[in-house]
């Protein structure tokens, strides 16, 4: 005759080789800390990448505005933070949509826009009428960026009325004969 062995009997005879609750909690805590560090580093690199894009955009815009200056001996007019005269004198270049052109020369195929939708660039002619000085502004997200105006990313001095969307402008590229606070 065969003896029937209960499954519970077999399980109770196996050695205890699993993890304790404390060991599982320690592993989960370590995974949580590592995940936080990785996500924080990823966001920081995204922010720095957007700031690098802003700096590049403004330098390229400044070069195209300088080309316009070499053709007309003046910088293009400004209208509410936009480059005016795209392509007609009464039109303004919309950031990210318009072509910066005088209908003879294309200075910029598509005028760049800020990578964050709530922010925008700002173009300004300092001496309206003669148009011999210009300023381009943007907002850098990295509060520790060494290129912020006056080394102060939080509250730099900018001309009145200059805004970069939902945040203050704290980075500028200007014509060689002016400074951002003029």
Secondary structure as GFF3:
##gff-version 3
##sequence-region A 1 182
A	DSSP	alpha_helix	7	13	.	.	.	ID=ss1
A	DSSP	alpha_helix	21	72	.	.	.	ID=ss2
A	DSSP	beta_strand	78	79	.	.	.	ID=ss3
A	DSSP	beta_strand	82	83	.	.	.	ID=ss4
A	DSSP	beta_strand	100	101	.	.	.	ID=ss5
A	DSSP	beta_strand	106	108	.	.	.	ID=ss6
A	DSSP	beta_strand	122	125	.	.	.	ID=ss7
A	DSSP	beta_strand	134	138	.	.	.	ID=ss8
A	DSSP	three_ten_helix	149	151	.	.	.	ID=ss9
A	DSSP	beta_strand	171	174	.	.	.	ID=ss10
###
